[in-house]
Amino acid sequence: MRIATWNVNSVRSRIGRVVSWLERHDVDVLAIQETKCREDQFPALELSALGYEYAHVGVNQWNGVAIISRVGLEDVERSFGVDQPMFEDLLEPRAIGATCGGVRMWSLYVPNGRDLDHAHYAYKLDWLARLRASGEAWLAKDPDAQIALTGDWNIAPQDDDVWDMAVFEGRTHVSPAERAAFAAIVDTGYADVVRPHTPGPGVYTYWDYTQLSFPKKKGMRIDFVLGSPALAARVEGAFIDREERKGKGASDHAPVVVDLAD
């Protein structure tokens, strides 16, 4: 079974690339972030023609997450808990879960944080704390659960995960509090199942569109698949498809792929 996560940065704009990529890589389940569309705007026909069903939550222009699957899609939840934090009284579309082929897949778009003194940063830390609590509760209920917490985490957990730490001094994504929040989720039992197969430094999943960041290799590793113990035990391989960042109309993120033993 092959699962993947990809911040596509507008699914309507890039549905052609998404379809082509799914066909080339034979993916069973894909978690998508930044769909940037409403429910009625999601490009379902193109995906159903390939045999995929989908679940999506989104609003026009901002955020939005989806899961597409050809191995079943059941028990859809559009938040990871009743206490998922809101920002400015809005429950932003940043989390969706579904059971696909026996795996509880979560597509997560962690808040950016904006600046260290911004209200969005406090929201980000609260959001991560609530996710940790939910994830811990799922494992306490069923230690053998197959769970994949996938998506754009907007955190670079290690210094190797950014092209130059000096550039990020005093900024979000690398702050001690954000890294501690990421580590707290790992400490509950969810392992980064991709890093062992894609060691750094210089291995990234995101490159800004500006200042020739991609050809200059000025990137960040901020997209992850964190697997529960039972899921991590099934991982046979993983890779970051850096080639998909190339060419006209590319997302600024690369897909992250994990292969699971049957």
Disulfide bonds with the S-S distance in Angstrom:
none
